[in-house]
């Protein structure tokens, strides 16, 4: 019985490890303080499929970890950052999240 529970547990939890993720690295200008990060994080974390967020102030890079099926439209990102007072400069997508 214990072996069956262990096997079921391994299958359930290992399935989440194989769920696809990707990381969106977005270059922005103007985000230079912790309140900047908090405001942007709130906006991104409200979206469906978002798993993590970070902001590197020095590099001006916003990192957002998402489900593999999440795609951002460039217009959507330009608008989101502009409404927050920042300038969106571009995006790079990686197949795995480092957050």
C-alpha positions in Angstrom: 0.0 0.0 0.0 2.8 2.4 0.8 4.5 1.7 -2.5 1.3 2.5 -4.4 1.0 5.9 -2.5 4.6 6.6 -3.3 4.1 5.8 -7.0 1.0 8.0 -7.2 2.7 10.8 -5.4 5.7 10.7 -7.8 3.5 10.6 -10.9 1.4 13.6 -9.7 4.3 15.8 -8.7 6.6 14.9 -11.5 3.9 15.8 -14.0 4.1 19.4 -13.0 7.9 19.3 -13.6 7.2 18.5 -17.2 4.7 21.2 -17.7 6.1 23.6 -20.3 7.2 27.0 -19.2 9.0 29.8 -21.0 10.6 33.1 -19.9 9.9 36.4 -21.5 12.8 38.9 -21.1 11.6 42.4 -21.8 13.9 45.4 -22.1 12.3 48.5 -20.6 13.5 52.0 -19.8 12.4 54.0 -16.8 11.9 51.2 -14.2 14.4 52.2 -11.5 12.9 51.6 -8.1 11.2 48.9 -6.0 7.8 50.6 -6.4 8.3 50.3 -10.2 8.7 46.5 -9.8 5.7 46.2 -7.5 3.4 48.0 -9.9 4.5 46.0 -12.9 4.4 42.7 -10.9 0.8 43.4 -9.9 -0.2 43.9 -13.6 1.5 40.8 -14.8 0.5 38.5 -12.0 -3.2 39.4 -12.7 -2.8 37.7 -16.1 -3.7 34.1 -16.6 -0.8 31.7 -17.0 1.8 33.9 -15.3 4.1 32.0 -12.9 6.7 34.4 -11.8 8.1 38.0 -12.2 11.3 39.8 -11.6 12.9 43.1 -12.5 16.6 43.8 -12.8 16.8 47.6 -12.3 20.4 48.0 -13.5 19.9 46.1 -16.7 16.3 47.3 -17.3 15.1 43.8 -17.8 11.7 42.5 -16.8 11.5 38.7 -16.6 8.2 37.0 -16.7 7.8 33.2 -16.4 4.7 31.9 -18.1 3.0 28.7 -19.2 4.4 27.6 -22.6 1.2 28.6 -24.5 1.3 32.3 -23.4 2.2 34.8 -26.1 2.3 38.6 -25.6 1.4 40.8 -28.5 3.9 43.6 -29.0 1.1 46.2 -28.9 -0.1 44.8 -25.6 3.4 45.1 -24.0 3.9 48.6 -25.4 0.6 49.7 -23.9 1.1 48.0 -20.6 4.5 49.6 -20.0 3.4 53.0 -21.3 0.5 53.0 -18.9 3.0 52.3 -16.1 5.2 55.1 -17.2 8.0 53.1 -18.9 9.2 52.5 -22.4 9.1 48.9 -23.8 12.1 48.2 -26.0 11.8 44.6 -27.0 11.4 40.9 -25.9 13.5 37.8 -26.0 11.8 34.4 -25.2 13.6 31.5 -23.6 12.3 27.9 -23.4 12.9 27.6 -19.7 12.3 29.8 -16.7 15.2 30.8 -14.4 13.0 32.6 -11.9 
